[in-house]
Amino acid sequence: MKITVGSWEALRAHAQPIRFEVFVDEQKVPAEIELDEMDPLCVHAVAYDEAGQPLATGRLLPDGHIGRM
């Protein structure tokens, strides 16, 4: 497993589909509120399997809270 940490700009392509699957599809969070104004301000992490497929994601907010995990 490999974990990559970076900006929303750098990791959005891999983090967004995971977040929509987990939060919008599974947990029924409205799609229009899943992505928010905090995303560009956060540090994001994406975990990848051995084949390089994204498996999980999370974000660290500027106040130190972990979210969207």
HTML snippet that shows the backbone in 3Dmol.js (N, CA, C, O; Angstrom):
<script src="https://3Dmol.org/build/3Dmol-min.js"></script>
<div id="view" style="width:600px;height:400px;position:relative"></div>
<script>
const pdb = `
ATOM      1  N   MET A   1       0.837  -1.169   0.000  1.00  0.00           N
ATOM      2  CA  MET A   1       0.000   0.000   0.000  1.00  0.00           C
ATOM      3  C   MET A   1       0.886   1.237   0.000  1.00  0.00           C
ATOM      4  O   MET A   1       1.947   1.267   0.623  1.00  0.00           O
ATOM      5  N   LYS A   2       0.425   2.251  -0.711  1.00  0.00           N
ATOM      6  CA  LYS A   2       1.133   3.524  -0.789  1.00  0.00           C
ATOM      7  C   LYS A   2       0.139   4.640  -0.444  1.00  0.00           C
ATOM      8  O   LYS A   2      -1.005   4.617  -0.898  1.00  0.00           O
ATOM      9  N   ILE A   3       0.572   5.602   0.348  1.00  0.00           N
ATOM     10  CA  ILE A   3      -0.268   6.748   0.679  1.00  0.00           C
ATOM     11  C   ILE A   3       0.400   8.006   0.135  1.00  0.00           C
ATOM     12  O   ILE A   3       1.571   8.273   0.406  1.00  0.00           O
ATOM     13  N   THR A   4      -0.357   8.763  -0.627  1.00  0.00           N
ATOM     14  CA  THR A   4       0.120  10.017  -1.191  1.00  0.00           C
ATOM     15  C   THR A   4      -0.610  11.161  -0.511  1.00  0.00           C
ATOM     16  O   THR A   4      -1.829  11.121  -0.347  1.00  0.00           O
ATOM     17  N   VAL A   5       0.135  12.170  -0.119  1.00  0.00           N
ATOM     18  CA  VAL A   5      -0.423  13.349   0.540  1.00  0.00           C
ATOM     19  C   VAL A   5      -0.175  14.551  -0.367  1.00  0.00           C
ATOM     20  O   VAL A   5       0.906  14.708  -0.936  1.00  0.00           O
ATOM     21  N   GLY A   6      -1.197  15.396  -0.490  1.00  0.00           N
ATOM     22  CA  GLY A   6      -1.028  16.572  -1.333  1.00  0.00           C
ATOM     23  C   GLY A   6      -2.238  17.476  -1.318  1.00  0.00           C
ATOM     24  O   GLY A   6      -3.126  17.343  -0.476  1.00  0.00           O
ATOM     25  N   SER A   7      -2.259  18.387  -2.252  1.00  0.00           N
ATOM     26  CA  SER A   7      -3.332  19.367  -2.368  1.00  0.00           C
ATOM     27  C   SER A   7      -4.555  18.743  -3.041  1.00  0.00           C
ATOM     28  O   SER A   7      -4.473  17.675  -3.647  1.00  0.00           O
ATOM     29  N   TRP A   8      -5.679  19.430  -2.920  1.00  0.00           N
ATOM     30  CA  TRP A   8      -6.896  19.006  -3.604  1.00  0.00           C
ATOM     31  C   TRP A   8      -6.667  19.010  -5.115  1.00  0.00           C
ATOM     32  O   TRP A   8      -7.111  18.102  -5.817  1.00  0.00           O
ATOM     33  N   GLU A   9      -5.986  20.016  -5.600  1.00  0.00           N
ATOM     34  CA  GLU A   9      -5.693  20.102  -7.033  1.00  0.00           C
ATOM     35  C   GLU A   9      -4.933  18.859  -7.512  1.00  0.00           C
ATOM     36  O   GLU A   9      -5.217  18.328  -8.586  1.00  0.00           O
ATOM     37  N   ALA A  10      -3.982  18.408  -6.723  1.00  0.00           N
ATOM     38  CA  ALA A  10      -3.151  17.262  -7.109  1.00  0.00           C
ATOM     39  C   ALA A  10      -3.879  15.929  -6.975  1.00  0.00           C
ATOM     40  O   ALA A  10      -3.641  15.020  -7.770  1.00  0.00           O
ATOM     41  N   LEU A  11      -4.771  15.791  -5.973  1.00  0.00           N
ATOM     42  CA  LEU A  11      -5.355  14.484  -5.669  1.00  0.00           C
ATOM     43  C   LEU A  11      -6.842  14.364  -5.979  1.00  0.00           C
ATOM     44  O   LEU A  11      -7.426  13.297  -5.793  1.00  0.00           O
ATOM     45  N   ARG A  12      -7.449  15.423  -6.439  1.00  0.00           N
ATOM     46  CA  ARG A  12      -8.900  15.405  -6.679  1.00  0.00           C
ATOM     47  C   ARG A  12      -9.334  14.276  -7.608  1.00  0.00           C
ATOM     48  O   ARG A  12     -10.343  13.622  -7.344  1.00  0.00           O
ATOM     49  N   ALA A  13      -8.608  14.037  -8.668  1.00  0.00           N
ATOM     50  CA  ALA A  13      -9.006  13.018  -9.650  1.00  0.00           C
ATOM     51  C   ALA A  13      -9.154  11.643  -9.016  1.00  0.00           C
ATOM     52  O   ALA A  13      -9.973  10.844  -9.471  1.00  0.00           O
ATOM     53  N   HIS A  14      -8.382  11.350  -7.976  1.00  0.00           N
ATOM     54  CA  HIS A  14      -8.476  10.054  -7.304  1.00  0.00           C
ATOM     55  C   HIS A  14      -9.348  10.102  -6.060  1.00  0.00           C
ATOM     56  O   HIS A  14     -10.010   9.116  -5.740  1.00  0.00           O
ATOM     57  N   ALA A  15      -9.364  11.226  -5.352  1.00  0.00           N
ATOM     58  CA  ALA A  15     -10.136  11.330  -4.106  1.00  0.00           C
ATOM     59  C   ALA A  15     -11.628  11.517  -4.369  1.00  0.00           C
ATOM     60  O   ALA A  15     -12.447  10.914  -3.674  1.00  0.00           O
ATOM     61  N   GLN A  16     -11.996  12.318  -5.331  1.00  0.00           N
ATOM     62  CA  GLN A  16     -13.402  12.627  -5.559  1.00  0.00           C
ATOM     63  C   GLN A  16     -14.248  11.391  -5.854  1.00  0.00           C
ATOM     64  O   GLN A  16     -15.318  11.262  -5.259  1.00  0.00           O
ATOM     65  N   PRO A  17     -13.842  10.477  -6.732  1.00  0.00           N
ATOM     66  CA  PRO A  17     -14.687   9.304  -6.977  1.00  0.00           C
ATOM     67  C   PRO A  17     -14.890   8.441  -5.724  1.00  0.00           C
ATOM     68  O   PRO A  17     -15.968   7.879  -5.531  1.00  0.00           O
ATOM     69  N   ILE A  18     -13.875   8.335  -4.885  1.00  0.00           N
ATOM     70  CA  ILE A  18     -14.018   7.572  -3.639  1.00  0.00           C
ATOM     71  C   ILE A  18     -15.013   8.266  -2.728  1.00  0.00           C
ATOM     72  O   ILE A  18     -15.895   7.616  -2.168  1.00  0.00           O
ATOM     73  N   ARG A  19     -14.887   9.555  -2.574  1.00  0.00           N
ATOM     74  CA  ARG A  19     -15.795  10.305  -1.711  1.00  0.00           C
ATOM     75  C   ARG A  19     -17.236  10.203  -2.197  1.00  0.00           C
ATOM     76  O   ARG A  19     -18.150  10.063  -1.383  1.00  0.00           O
ATOM     77  N   PHE A  20     -17.453  10.269  -3.497  1.00  0.00           N
ATOM     78  CA  PHE A  20     -18.816  10.158  -4.006  1.00  0.00           C
ATOM     79  C   PHE A  20     -19.367   8.754  -3.783  1.00  0.00           C
ATOM     80  O   PHE A  20     -20.540   8.594  -3.444  1.00  0.00           O
ATOM     81  N   GLU A  21     -18.539   7.747  -3.969  1.00  0.00           N
ATOM     82  CA  GLU A  21     -19.007   6.375  -3.729  1.00  0.00           C
ATOM     83  C   GLU A  21     -19.395   6.181  -2.265  1.00  0.00           C
ATOM     84  O   GLU A  21     -20.463   5.643  -1.972  1.00  0.00           O
ATOM     85  N   VAL A  22     -18.541   6.612  -1.352  1.00  0.00           N
ATOM     86  CA  VAL A  22     -18.779   6.396   0.075  1.00  0.00           C
ATOM     87  C   VAL A  22     -19.868   7.313   0.619  1.00  0.00           C
ATOM     88  O   VAL A  22     -20.828   6.842   1.229  1.00  0.00           O
ATOM     89  N   PHE A  23     -19.728   8.607   0.406  1.00  0.00           N
ATOM     90  CA  PHE A  23     -20.623   9.547   1.057  1.00  0.00           C
ATOM     91  C   PHE A  23     -21.934   9.777   0.300  1.00  0.00           C
ATOM     92  O   PHE A  23     -23.000   9.815   0.914  1.00  0.00           O
ATOM     93  N   VAL A  24     -21.868   9.929  -1.009  1.00  0.00           N
ATOM     94  CA  VAL A  24     -23.085  10.211  -1.779  1.00  0.00           C
ATOM     95  C   VAL A  24     -23.858   8.922  -2.047  1.00  0.00           C
ATOM     96  O   VAL A  24     -25.044   8.839  -1.726  1.00  0.00           O
ATOM     97  N   ASP A  25     -23.206   7.921  -2.627  1.00  0.00           N
ATOM     98  CA  ASP A  25     -23.902   6.686  -2.992  1.00  0.00           C
ATOM     99  C   ASP A  25     -24.291   5.848  -1.771  1.00  0.00           C
ATOM    100  O   ASP A  25     -25.441   5.425  -1.649  1.00  0.00           O
ATOM    101  N   GLU A  26     -23.339   5.609  -0.873  1.00  0.00           N
ATOM    102  CA  GLU A  26     -23.599   4.720   0.260  1.00  0.00           C
ATOM    103  C   GLU A  26     -24.296   5.409   1.425  1.00  0.00           C
ATOM    104  O   GLU A  26     -25.231   4.852   2.001  1.00  0.00           O
ATOM    105  N   GLN A  27     -23.854   6.615   1.780  1.00  0.00           N
ATOM    106  CA  GLN A  27     -24.390   7.281   2.967  1.00  0.00           C
ATOM    107  C   GLN A  27     -25.463   8.314   2.642  1.00  0.00           C
ATOM    108  O   GLN A  27     -26.023   8.939   3.543  1.00  0.00           O
ATOM    109  N   LYS A  28     -25.748   8.492   1.357  1.00  0.00           N
ATOM    110  CA  LYS A  28     -26.820   9.382   0.897  1.00  0.00           C
ATOM    111  C   LYS A  28     -26.627  10.857   1.270  1.00  0.00           C
ATOM    112  O   LYS A  28     -27.599  11.581   1.487  1.00  0.00           O
ATOM    113  N   VAL A  29     -25.362  11.292   1.341  1.00  0.00           N
ATOM    114  CA  VAL A  29     -25.079  12.720   1.507  1.00  0.00           C
ATOM    115  C   VAL A  29     -25.411  13.391   0.173  1.00  0.00           C
ATOM    116  O   VAL A  29     -25.013  12.882  -0.875  1.00  0.00           O
ATOM    117  N   PRO A  30     -26.125  14.512   0.180  1.00  0.00           N
ATOM    118  CA  PRO A  30     -26.438  15.182  -1.087  1.00  0.00           C
ATOM    119  C   PRO A  30     -25.158  15.547  -1.852  1.00  0.00           C
ATOM    120  O   PRO A  30     -24.226  16.115  -1.283  1.00  0.00           O
ATOM    121  N   ALA A  31     -25.126  15.221  -3.121  1.00  0.00           N
ATOM    122  CA  ALA A  31     -23.938  15.449  -3.946  1.00  0.00           C
ATOM    123  C   ALA A  31     -23.503  16.905  -3.933  1.00  0.00           C
ATOM    124  O   ALA A  31     -22.308  17.195  -3.978  1.00  0.00           O
ATOM    125  N   GLU A  32     -24.453  17.819  -3.871  1.00  0.00           N
ATOM    126  CA  GLU A  32     -24.106  19.242  -3.939  1.00  0.00           C
ATOM    127  C   GLU A  32     -23.389  19.752  -2.696  1.00  0.00           C
ATOM    128  O   GLU A  32     -22.827  20.847  -2.728  1.00  0.00           O
ATOM    129  N   ILE A  33     -23.390  18.996  -1.604  1.00  0.00           N
ATOM    130  CA  ILE A  33     -22.652  19.443  -0.413  1.00  0.00           C
ATOM    131  C   ILE A  33     -21.421  18.588  -0.116  1.00  0.00           C
ATOM    132  O   ILE A  33     -20.673  18.883   0.817  1.00  0.00           O
ATOM    133  N   GLU A  34     -21.205  17.536  -0.897  1.00  0.00           N
ATOM    134  CA  GLU A  34     -20.052  16.667  -0.608  1.00  0.00           C
ATOM    135  C   GLU A  34     -18.732  17.396  -0.844  1.00  0.00           C
ATOM    136  O   GLU A  34     -17.840  17.322   0.001  1.00  0.00           O
ATOM    137  N   LEU A  35     -18.587  18.074  -1.930  1.00  0.00           N
ATOM    138  CA  LEU A  35     -17.392  18.867  -2.183  1.00  0.00           C
ATOM    139  C   LEU A  35     -17.688  20.263  -1.650  1.00  0.00           C
ATOM    140  O   LEU A  35     -18.751  20.822  -1.918  1.00  0.00           O
ATOM    141  N   ASP A  36     -16.752  20.821  -0.900  1.00  0.00           N
ATOM    142  CA  ASP A  36     -17.046  22.109  -0.284  1.00  0.00           C
ATOM    143  C   ASP A  36     -15.877  23.081  -0.400  1.00  0.00           C
ATOM    144  O   ASP A  36     -14.830  22.762  -0.963  1.00  0.00           O
ATOM    145  N   GLU A  37     -16.085  24.266   0.144  1.00  0.00           N
ATOM    146  CA  GLU A  37     -15.081  25.335   0.065  1.00  0.00           C
ATOM    147  C   GLU A  37     -13.825  25.020   0.869  1.00  0.00           C
ATOM    148  O   GLU A  37     -12.805  25.690   0.708  1.00  0.00           O
ATOM    149  N   MET A  38     -13.888  24.011   1.728  1.00  0.00           N
ATOM    150  CA  MET A  38     -12.720  23.648   2.527  1.00  0.00           C
ATOM    151  C   MET A  38     -11.724  22.789   1.742  1.00  0.00           C
ATOM    152  O   MET A  38     -10.540  22.766   2.078  1.00  0.00           O
ATOM    153  N   ASP A  39     -12.175  22.093   0.718  1.00  0.00           N
ATOM    154  CA  ASP A  39     -11.277  21.197  -0.019  1.00  0.00           C
ATOM    155  C   ASP A  39      -9.981  21.867  -0.474  1.00  0.00           C
ATOM    156  O   ASP A  39      -8.913  21.289  -0.274  1.00  0.00           O
ATOM    157  N   PRO A  40     -10.024  23.053  -1.075  1.00  0.00           N
ATOM    158  CA  PRO A  40      -8.764  23.672  -1.496  1.00  0.00           C
ATOM    159  C   PRO A  40      -7.846  24.067  -0.338  1.00  0.00           C
ATOM    160  O   PRO A  40      -6.652  24.280  -0.546  1.00  0.00           O
ATOM    161  N   LEU A  41      -8.382  24.167   0.864  1.00  0.00           N
ATOM    162  CA  LEU A  41      -7.597  24.580   2.030  1.00  0.00           C
ATOM    163  C   LEU A  41      -7.013  23.416   2.812  1.00  0.00           C
ATOM    164  O   LEU A  41      -6.168  23.616   3.685  1.00  0.00           O
ATOM    165  N   CYS A  42      -7.450  22.209   2.509  1.00  0.00           N
ATOM    166  CA  CYS A  42      -7.058  21.020   3.274  1.00  0.00           C
ATOM    167  C   CYS A  42      -5.843  20.319   2.671  1.00  0.00           C
ATOM    168  O   CYS A  42      -5.491  20.519   1.509  1.00  0.00           O
ATOM    169  N   VAL A  43      -5.223  19.500   3.498  1.00  0.00           N
ATOM    170  CA  VAL A  43      -4.213  18.546   3.035  1.00  0.00           C
ATOM    171  C   VAL A  43      -4.966  17.239   2.821  1.00  0.00           C
ATOM    172  O   VAL A  43      -5.668  16.776   3.719  1.00  0.00           O
ATOM    173  N   HIS A  44      -4.829  16.643   1.649  1.00  0.00           N
ATOM    174  CA  HIS A  44      -5.554  15.421   1.290  1.00  0.00           C
ATOM    175  C   HIS A  44      -4.599  14.236   1.250  1.00  0.00           C
ATOM    176  O   HIS A  44      -3.404  14.388   0.999  1.00  0.00           O
ATOM    177  N   ALA A  45      -5.151  13.054   1.501  1.00  0.00           N
ATOM    178  CA  ALA A  45      -4.384  11.813   1.418  1.00  0.00           C
ATOM    179  C   ALA A  45      -5.196  10.798   0.629  1.00  0.00           C
ATOM    180  O   ALA A  45      -6.414  10.707   0.785  1.00  0.00           O
ATOM    181  N   VAL A  46      -4.519  10.043  -0.211  1.00  0.00           N
ATOM    182  CA  VAL A  46      -5.147   8.949  -0.947  1.00  0.00           C
ATOM    183  C   VAL A  46      -4.271   7.717  -0.757  1.00  0.00           C
ATOM    184  O   VAL A  46      -3.054   7.769  -0.935  1.00  0.00           O
ATOM    185  N   ALA A  47      -4.914   6.604  -0.390  1.00  0.00           N
ATOM    186  CA  ALA A  47      -4.216   5.322  -0.245  1.00  0.00           C
ATOM    187  C   ALA A  47      -4.429   4.507  -1.514  1.00  0.00           C
ATOM    188  O   ALA A  47      -5.539   4.434  -2.041  1.00  0.00           O
ATOM    189  N   TYR A  48      -3.360   3.902  -1.992  1.00  0.00           N
ATOM    190  CA  TYR A  48      -3.379   3.101  -3.217  1.00  0.00           C
ATOM    191  C   TYR A  48      -2.973   1.670  -2.909  1.00  0.00           C
ATOM    192  O   TYR A  48      -2.141   1.429  -2.033  1.00  0.00           O
ATOM    193  N   ASP A  49      -3.562   0.718  -3.632  1.00  0.00           N
ATOM    194  CA  ASP A  49      -3.155  -0.677  -3.477  1.00  0.00           C
ATOM    195  C   ASP A  49      -1.871  -0.934  -4.263  1.00  0.00           C
ATOM    196  O   ASP A  49      -1.308  -0.024  -4.870  1.00  0.00           O
ATOM    197  N   GLU A  50      -1.423  -2.175  -4.242  1.00  0.00           N
ATOM    198  CA  GLU A  50      -0.163  -2.534  -4.902  1.00  0.00           C
ATOM    199  C   GLU A  50      -0.201  -2.319  -6.413  1.00  0.00           C
ATOM    200  O   GLU A  50       0.840  -2.134  -7.043  1.00  0.00           O
ATOM    201  N   ALA A  51      -1.398  -2.345  -6.989  1.00  0.00           N
ATOM    202  CA  ALA A  51      -1.549  -2.138  -8.431  1.00  0.00           C
ATOM    203  C   ALA A  51      -1.712  -0.659  -8.787  1.00  0.00           C
ATOM    204  O   ALA A  51      -1.831  -0.310  -9.962  1.00  0.00           O
ATOM    205  N   GLY A  52      -1.717   0.212  -7.765  1.00  0.00           N
ATOM    206  CA  GLY A  52      -1.845   1.640  -8.011  1.00  0.00           C
ATOM    207  C   GLY A  52      -3.274   2.145  -8.066  1.00  0.00           C
ATOM    208  O   GLY A  52      -3.512   3.287  -8.460  1.00  0.00           O
ATOM    209  N   GLN A  53      -4.231   1.310  -7.677  1.00  0.00           N
ATOM    210  CA  GLN A  53      -5.635   1.717  -7.667  1.00  0.00           C
ATOM    211  C   GLN A  53      -5.960   2.459  -6.377  1.00  0.00           C
ATOM    212  O   GLN A  53      -5.619   1.973  -5.299  1.00  0.00           O
ATOM    213  N   PRO A  54      -6.606   3.616  -6.451  1.00  0.00           N
ATOM    214  CA  PRO A  54      -6.976   4.343  -5.237  1.00  0.00           C
ATOM    215  C   PRO A  54      -8.033   3.582  -4.443  1.00  0.00           C
ATOM    216  O   PRO A  54      -9.025   3.115  -5.003  1.00  0.00           O
ATOM    217  N   LEU A  55      -7.810   3.460  -3.129  1.00  0.00           N
ATOM    218  CA  LEU A  55      -8.700   2.691  -2.260  1.00  0.00           C
ATOM    219  C   LEU A  55      -9.424   3.530  -1.224  1.00  0.00           C
ATOM    220  O   LEU A  55     -10.579   3.257  -0.898  1.00  0.00           O
ATOM    221  N   ALA A  56      -8.760   4.539  -0.709  1.00  0.00           N
ATOM    222  CA  ALA A  56      -9.303   5.309   0.406  1.00  0.00           C
ATOM    223  C   ALA A  56      -8.769   6.727   0.348  1.00  0.00           C
ATOM    224  O   ALA A  56      -7.757   7.010  -0.294  1.00  0.00           O
ATOM    225  N   THR A  57      -9.478   7.611   1.038  1.00  0.00           N
ATOM    226  CA  THR A  57      -9.056   9.002   1.067  1.00  0.00           C
ATOM    227  C   THR A  57      -9.470   9.649   2.385  1.00  0.00           C
ATOM    228  O   THR A  57     -10.315   9.127   3.112  1.00  0.00           O
ATOM    229  N   GLY A  58      -8.876  10.760   2.669  1.00  0.00           N
ATOM    230  CA  GLY A  58      -9.225  11.560   3.833  1.00  0.00           C
ATOM    231  C   GLY A  58      -8.631  12.941   3.657  1.00  0.00           C
ATOM    232  O   GLY A  58      -7.825  13.183   2.758  1.00  0.00           O
ATOM    233  N   ARG A  59      -9.048  13.852   4.544  1.00  0.00           N
ATOM    234  CA  ARG A  59      -8.493  15.197   4.464  1.00  0.00           C
ATOM    235  C   ARG A  59      -8.232  15.725   5.865  1.00  0.00           C
ATOM    236  O   ARG A  59      -8.927  15.377   6.819  1.00  0.00           O
ATOM    237  N   LEU A  60      -7.220  16.570   5.967  1.00  0.00           N
ATOM    238  CA  LEU A  60      -6.865  17.239   7.206  1.00  0.00           C
ATOM    239  C   LEU A  60      -7.214  18.710   7.041  1.00  0.00           C
ATOM    240  O   LEU A  60      -6.653  19.404   6.194  1.00  0.00           O
ATOM    241  N   LEU A  61      -8.156  19.177   7.867  1.00  0.00           N
ATOM    242  CA  LEU A  61      -8.588  20.572   7.803  1.00  0.00           C
ATOM    243  C   LEU A  61      -7.563  21.481   8.464  1.00  0.00           C
ATOM    244  O   LEU A  61      -6.765  21.024   9.282  1.00  0.00           O
ATOM    245  N   PRO A  62      -7.576  22.765   8.118  1.00  0.00           N
ATOM    246  CA  PRO A  62      -6.609  23.689   8.705  1.00  0.00           C
ATOM    247  C   PRO A  62      -6.635  23.743  10.231  1.00  0.00           C
ATOM    248  O   PRO A  62      -5.622  24.063  10.854  1.00  0.00           O
ATOM    249  N   ASP A  63      -7.785  23.432  10.842  1.00  0.00           N
ATOM    250  CA  ASP A  63      -7.864  23.453  12.314  1.00  0.00           C
ATOM    251  C   ASP A  63      -7.416  22.141  12.942  1.00  0.00           C
ATOM    252  O   ASP A  63      -7.507  21.986  14.160  1.00  0.00           O
ATOM    253  N   GLY A  64      -6.928  21.182  12.135  1.00  0.00           N
ATOM    254  CA  GLY A  64      -6.406  19.919  12.641  1.00  0.00           C
ATOM    255  C   GLY A  64      -7.398  18.776  12.673  1.00  0.00           C
ATOM    256  O   GLY A  64      -7.024  17.661  13.035  1.00  0.00           O
ATOM    257  N   HIS A  65      -8.640  19.006  12.310  1.00  0.00           N
ATOM    258  CA  HIS A  65      -9.634  17.940  12.267  1.00  0.00           C
ATOM    259  C   HIS A  65      -9.445  17.069  11.021  1.00  0.00           C
ATOM    260  O   HIS A  65      -9.065  17.563   9.959  1.00  0.00           O
ATOM    261  N   ILE A  66      -9.709  15.791  11.164  1.00  0.00           N
ATOM    262  CA  ILE A  66      -9.684  14.856  10.047  1.00  0.00           C
ATOM    263  C   ILE A  66     -11.102  14.686   9.564  1.00  0.00           C
ATOM    264  O   ILE A  66     -12.029  14.550  10.363  1.00  0.00           O
ATOM    265  N   GLY A  67     -11.274  14.693   8.255  1.00  0.00           N
ATOM    266  CA  GLY A  67     -12.623  14.545   7.707  1.00  0.00           C
ATOM    267  C   GLY A  67     -12.609  13.806   6.393  1.00  0.00           C
ATOM    268  O   GLY A  67     -11.561  13.517   5.815  1.00  0.00           O
ATOM    269  N   ARG A  68     -13.821  13.508   5.938  1.00  0.00           N
ATOM    270  CA  ARG A  68     -14.039  12.845   4.649  1.00  0.00           C
ATOM    271  C   ARG A  68     -13.193  11.582   4.534  1.00  0.00           C
ATOM    272  O   ARG A  68     -12.601  11.309   3.490  1.00  0.00           O
ATOM    273  N   MET A  69     -13.146  10.833   5.601  1.00  0.00           N
ATOM    274  CA  MET A  69     -12.316   9.613   5.642  1.00  0.00           C
ATOM    275  C   MET A  69     -13.185   8.384   5.523  1.00  0.00           C
ATOM    276  O   MET A  69     -12.675   7.264   5.537  1.00  0.00           O
TER     277      MET A  69
END
`;
const viewer = $3Dmol.createViewer("view");
viewer.addModel(pdb, "pdb");
viewer.setStyle({}, {cartoon: {color: "spectrum"}});
viewer.zoomTo();
viewer.render();
</script>
